[in-house]
Amino acid sequence: MADLLETVEAKLRAGERLSFDDGVALFRHKDLLAIGRLANFVRERLHGDRTYFNKNMRIEVTNVCVASCLFCSFAKLEEDMPGAHTMTLQEAWRELEQRMDDPPSEVHVVNGLHPGLPFSYYEELLKGFKRIKPDVHLKCFTAVEVHFFAQHYGMTYAQVLTQLQQAGLGSLPGGGAEIFHPEVRSRISHDKATADEYLAVHRTAHAMGMMTNMTMLYGHIETFEHRVDHILRVRTQQDESRAMGANAGKVQAFIPLAFHPDGNGMKNLPAPTAVDDLRTIAVSRLLLDNVEHIKSYWVSSGPDVAQIALSFGADDVDGTIVHETIYKAAGSNRPEGMSEAALIRLIREAGRTPVERDTLYGVVREHPAALLPEGALKVKDRNANRHLQVVS
């Protein structure tokens, strides 16, 4: 197995692309720390010790959904079912209005596939957010939602995205990817967009100049081969999008999402362990040589694992989020949001430099790294003869 790591390291240093077999072998390799070191080498070659976060808020305006995904604890099939909710536009807008004393730079909207709402509801939703904060970036509606809109309202993907852009849409989130391979997808999410349809939406968005993210839901019934197949399909899509030219969009970030079993059709399965979380982050970083950012989504893995993942290939911890309900519905005991100060502390104590970004990875502010690993303490910068309060 040492030969594998030597081969992989040689390829990485030579700028060679890793293969499907390399990816599977890395998932099966016993030396997690060695794999982490390789992923960290790539991470630092790309980003140094910089770690990104943003001030964002998440809203799920409806959990009514015609799809019946086995892994989902969030969706309700019908409007009148217990726990079903659909916000009025005024209720959704109020979520942003109430946070204008410390406003987010991004509003992230992900929903169920509601069969009873007019398309104008989604257009007005975006327009209302823009009226409240004209410079807010709207990262809204997964590729699965865009595919549903196209089918349900009799439109093409380009027509859907054009009308949403005119209403204020800025980019697409990555949700809904799950596992691309049909052996798995047909079992866990048979009645929503296929992998090809999901990727086609992103391809259309990139052709229109839009940036997107992509995800992978791991740790349920899939194999390592299925994970590698999924990651490499993202890589292939990125190759195709980059070939469109300088004005095309691309996949900005890849986000592995840990499966949570509570309250859904796969509740008898165990959740993935921290080792699996870190290995998946690391192998994703090693295989995705054309995707700039790997997120360790702290809501999925928990803040502690997200912090460690910053040495296993991740360079982004997502953001403040404020109000997350999808993982909460699946039994997650993570907080619904984190303060900017808490994220800065998390990054600093990992030995990294916190960088607040906007949605498109423009730098808003680079914070100084911690002088000592004791990030919750007041420490003295003797050279500057001043005190630095590292906030918690």
C-alpha angles and dihedrals in degrees: 000000000000087000089059093056091046090051093047092047091050090052092048094050090048092049092244122153119249118236134229089259091050090054095050091046091051091052089052097043114113098215102084093170092055090051089048091053091053092049091047089052089058092042093053093044087058103035111007108214094326115127121190134219136157141205102252139150128209127215129183103195095185136015094187106119137172092207121088105206113180094221097051122105093167107064129083119200096219138030095240097049118115109272095018116135139175118182122224112237090253091054091051093047090049089062088066095037090057091057099049092107086071102011125199120238091220137040112202115198124188122166147171119265099265113194096195105058123092118237088243088068090068093043092051090045091060094041090053093053089051092051089055096045113008094192096050115121113232112212099179145155123020123242087258089058092046090051090050091049090052093051097039098046098034098247138128121248089251092052092050093049094044093054092045091048089052087054092052108277112156107178144342126257118226104239124127097046093109103157116334100206110102093224088068103025093055089056102043103031109012099152104055136063115323122231091261091051092047091051092044090058090052091046090053092047091050091049087055091052097256124142120227142180128222131208141194124209107213139174103058126083099330126107128226087257090058091051093050091047089053095048092047092050087057089050092050092049090051090052090053093048093048089052089061091076142254095305095055124101125239145192104285099185141009116216122195108206121202116228115243114201106198118114100001142094093275097049092129092065121090119244117248116270128240089257090056090047092053094043091051092050091048097047090046090055092049096049100040099071092157100048112084103206136042115194126211096204102211093202090060101042100022126250094275096056091040088056093051090045088067085078093045100061105289119123100174133055096189113235152283090297093182098198120031118167108163097074090036089059088053092058100266114160092199117121116265090234143003129218121244088245092054092051091049090051092048091053096043094051088054087061094252135124113248114229120187108213138181121239093274093049097258108151113250097174136344112215121208117260118249116272090218133015089249091094097169093057133083106248131186123240099208094186093058092034091226139105124253116204109206101202126223 
